[in-house]
Amino acid sequence: MIERILPGRVVAYETFTDPPDAVLLPEEEPLVRGAVPARRDEFRTGRHCARRALAGLGFAERPLLRGSKGDPLWPETVAGSITHCAGYRAAAVALTEDIVSLGIDAEPNQALPGGVLEAVALPEEQVRIEELLRGHPGVRWDRLLFSAKECIYKTWYPITRRPLGFEEATVDIDPVGGGFTARLADRSVRGVPGAPRELTGRWTAGDGLVLAAIVRPAGH
């Protein structure tokens, strides 16, 4: 599914199960030591997807450790992103000579829990989501908005190494064309070298999921 919304320069690998050959490398085991089984499963399969995707770029198997913010530590010449939710795991990677940063996110096509939309969406976004839910049933637009904002952070952080709150990006979703645009708040980009003022992404829905992706080309 994820390949529907990624350009050809990005290599992706996805799975709808936790395959038995998805194992952690010894260096990765401490990262989920003591974690509950469900967390271990999503972590090891996410790393499995990442290694499969990296193999598509010609990289040999290697451990993928974790940065201070929980972000995967990719090879120096690689931009990448991992996502997982119930029944789905995926990773996408690209060479930084082509893609400076990218973010992918998958979520169940279900309503957000109570109170979450108000926590992640600006008032104008909440109004727009209500309009989409009435006018375009079948997609949980509240969940897709959450997914898009996850992609924004995953794309933003490798470029800026700065935190970004949900309220610092305003998202406009195209319900027909399969795209979305995010405008970053002036206070977020001011004085931050390389910080994008706008990010564009793609989304898709199917098999009980909503998926979103942002790809930031090098030299954009």
Secondary structure as GFF3:
##gff-version 3
##sequence-region A 1 220
A	DSSP	three_ten_helix	2	5	.	.	.	ID=ss1
A	DSSP	beta_strand	11	15	.	.	.	ID=ss2
A	DSSP	three_ten_helix	29	32	.	.	.	ID=ss3
A	DSSP	alpha_helix	37	55	.	.	.	ID=ss4
A	DSSP	beta_strand	78	85	.	.	.	ID=ss5
A	DSSP	beta_strand	88	95	.	.	.	ID=ss6
A	DSSP	beta_strand	99	108	.	.	.	ID=ss7
A	DSSP	alpha_helix	116	120	.	.	.	ID=ss8
A	DSSP	alpha_helix	123	135	.	.	.	ID=ss9
A	DSSP	alpha_helix	141	160	.	.	.	ID=ss10
A	DSSP	three_ten_helix	166	168	.	.	.	ID=ss11
A	DSSP	beta_strand	169	174	.	.	.	ID=ss12
A	DSSP	beta_strand	179	184	.	.	.	ID=ss13
A	DSSP	alpha_helix	186	189	.	.	.	ID=ss14
A	DSSP	beta_strand	198	206	.	.	.	ID=ss15
A	DSSP	beta_strand	209	217	.	.	.	ID=ss16
###
